[in-house]
Amino acid sequence: MMKWSTISIVLVIMLTSCNNVKSGETSSKEDLTAKEMLQGIWIDDETDMPLMRISGDTIYYVDPQNIPVYFKVLRDTIYVRGNTPIAYKIDRQTEYSFWFHSLSDEIVKLHKSENPEDTLSFSSQEAEAIPTISEVVQKDSVVMYKGTRYRGYVYINPSKMKVIRTTYSDEGIGIDNVYYDNVIHICVYEGKNLLYGQDITKKMFHTVFPEEVLSQMILTDMDFMGVNGKGYHYEATLRIPESSVYHLVDLTIDADKELHIKMVE
């Protein structure tokens, strides 16, 4: 699992960057002439492939899983207000060319499309959410404690709750993808007697994760770990989608059927 110190450093950098972006946005008037020149489809000079379509104050990307983002131009900078605010310094702008500095300090060079068929690359203006599972996943485990047989169930249910994660292309361009989160139902039985049942959602973990981290994670898995004198135990997995970063969280239901949540040590 990623150490909290590393996450904290990354968050400080991101928050500092966001604050700088916001302060820069309020420092001058928007350049409406520059925005008007950006209207249209822009082609990457190196690959000769469409990269983005700009219409009004919105940038649309070729990949339908990338969320359209609002932008504005102030002086020599384009400010993009997606899930994570980003500012790109403009190096060159004419009616048919647009160069800007990416976050990796590369100069991205684009030229305006004159081919009507390039509009086909932007068939959808609404981002397609990425589901983590397509159907309900059921798991159950049987454990013995002091001669009593307990059965713990887990039902991982896909939902329509959206999670937005900011990723960065090889060129250093920030892109937002949208994913569907899950709702996990847990229940413990002794024979046919229901001892505990509860729907678990990501919001319930707000006491163990900073909001900036929790907002980009998905509740992906749950396991029934057993029973002891402290209660019934489950272990949840929360993951940053399409990455190797995940966290394990312990859920304990005590004798009063109160749910206690803490990070796995």
N, C-alpha and C positions, 0 to 999 in steps of 0.2 A: 504493500500500500504506500501511496505517496505520503511523505512526512508533512505534518502541519506547517513546519517552518518553511518548507519549499512553497506550499500553497500560499502562505501568508505573504511571502516575498512577491509572488506572482500577482496576488491581489493588490498589494500596495502599488506595484508598477502600473497595473491596469487602472486603478482608481486615480492615481496621479495623472496618467495619460488622459483619462476621462475629464478630470477637472481642468486640465490644460486645454482640452478641446472646447469645453463649455465656455471657459473664460475667453478663448479666442473668438468664439462665435458672437459674443456680445460686444466685441471691440470695434466693429465697423458695420456699415450698411452692406446689404447683399448686392452683389454685382449681377443684375438681371440680364445685362447684355451677354456676359460670359455664360450664364445659364441657358440663354436662348441658343447660343452657338453649340451647346452640348446636346441639343435635341437630336435624336436619331440613333442609329445602330453603329457601334464602334467595334472595329476589327483589330485584333492583335497584329502588330507589324511582323513579329517573328513567325507566328504560326499561320497567319492569314485566316484565322477562325474568328467568328463573332464572339465577343467577350461580354458585352452589355448593351442594353437598349435603354435610352434615357427618354422619358416622356414626362413633361411637366416637371415636377419636383421629385420624381421617383426614378430609381435605378432598378432595372430588371436584369437578372442574370440568365444565362443559357440553361443552366441546370435547374429543372423545375423544383428541386428540393431546396434551392436557395431562396430565402425570403426577399422580396422587393424591399428596398430601403429608401427612406427620405434623405435628401441632400440639399445643401445650398452652397453657394460660392461667395466667399468673402475675400476681397483683395486677391492674393496669389495662392489661396488655399481652398480646397473643396472639403467640406465637412459632411461626413456621412453619419446619420443618426440611426444606426441599427441597434441590435441588442447591446453592443459595446460601441460607444461613440468613437469615431476615428477621424483624424485629419490627414489629408494628403496634400503635400505641397505641389503646386502646378509649376512645371518647368517650361511648358510651351503650350499655347492654345491658339489655334486659328479655326477657321470655319471647317477645315477638313483634317486637322491633326490635333491630337491631345496627348501630351506627355505629363506624367506625374510621378512623384517619388513614392514608392511603396514603403511599408513599415520595415522591410529588410534593406531599405536604402537603395533599391534597384529603381532604375527609371523604366517605367512601363510606357511603351510607345504604342499609340493607337491611331488609326485613321478611320474616317467616317465611311460607312458603306454606301456604295452607289448601285448595289445589286438588290432589286426588289425581292429576290428569293431568300435573302438573309432573314426576312421577317418570319420565315417558317421555323427558324431556330428558336423563336419565342412564341410557341403555340399556346402556352398557358401563362397567364399573368398572376395566378394564385399558386403559392408554394404548396407542394405536396408533402404532407407529413410522413415521416418514416416510422412505421410501427416496429416495436421491438419484438412483439410476438403477434401471431395472426389469429390464435384461438386460445381458449382457456387451457392452462396447464395445471394438472392435479397431481399432488404428491401426498403420500401418507406414510407415517412411521408408527411402529408399535414399540413401547418401552414398558419395563416392569419397575415398580418402585414399592418397596415394602410389601411384596406379594400381590400388589394390585396392578392390573394391566390397563395401560393408558394408550389411547390412539390419538395422534396429532395429525391434523389435515392442513394442507396448504392449497389454495386455489388462486393461481396467478391469472388475473383478468385483464385483457387489453381495455384501454379506455380512450376517450377523445380529449383527455387533458394534455395540453401541449407543453413541451419543453423546448426552449430555444437555446442552442449552443453556438457560440462564435468559434469558427475555425479560420485558419490562415493558409492561403495557397502558397505554392512554392515561390511565387513572385512577391509574397508579403501582402496580399490583399485580403482584408477581413471579410468573411462571408458567414451569414447566419443560416443554419439549418434548423428545421423544426422536426421534432420527434413526438410520438405519442407515449405518455407515461402509462404505468400499470397501477391497478388497485389489487391488493392481495388480501384475500379472506383467510383468516386462521381460525381453527376451532379445535378444542380438545374434548375427547369423550372418554368416559369410563363405562364400558359396555355401550348401552343405548342412551345413557345419561349425558347430556351436553353440559360440560363443566364451564366452558368459556367459548365465546364466539365474537369476532370483531373484524371489521374491514380496516385494513391498514393502508394509509396513503402517505405520500412523500411529505406532506405538510406536517405530519406528526413528528418528524425528526428535526423540527426547527430548534429544539433545545440543544442539539449536539453539533449542528453545522451552522456556520455563518450563512446568511441569506444569499450572498454572492456565490457561494459554492453550491448550496442546496438547489438554487434556481436552475443550474445547468446539469443536475443529476437526474437519473431515472431509477425508480424502485424496480429492480430487475429480478430479484430472487428472494426466497425465504425457505428456511429449513427448521423442522421441529427437532430440537436438540435433546429434550428429555425432561424429567421431573426430579426434583429434590425437595429438601425442606424449605427452600425459599419460594418454590412455585413451579410453574410451567415455563419452559425456556424455548424461545425461538431465536434464530439468527438471520437478520436481513442483510441483503447485499444492495448497496446503492452504487451506481456506476455512472461515470461520464460517458455518454454514448459514443460509440466508435473510437474508443481509446482503451488503454490498459489501466486507467486510473479507477480504482474502486475502493469502497470502505465497507467494513463489516460492523454491524450494530447489534447489540444484544437486547432482546425484548424479554422481560420477565413479568409474568402474571402472578401476583402474590395471593395469599389466602383470602383476601378481601376482594379479589378480582380486579385489583388496580394494576394498570399497565405501567411498567417502569422501563425507560429506554436509556441506554448508555453505550458509548463506543466500546468495541471489543479491544481489550488491552493486549 
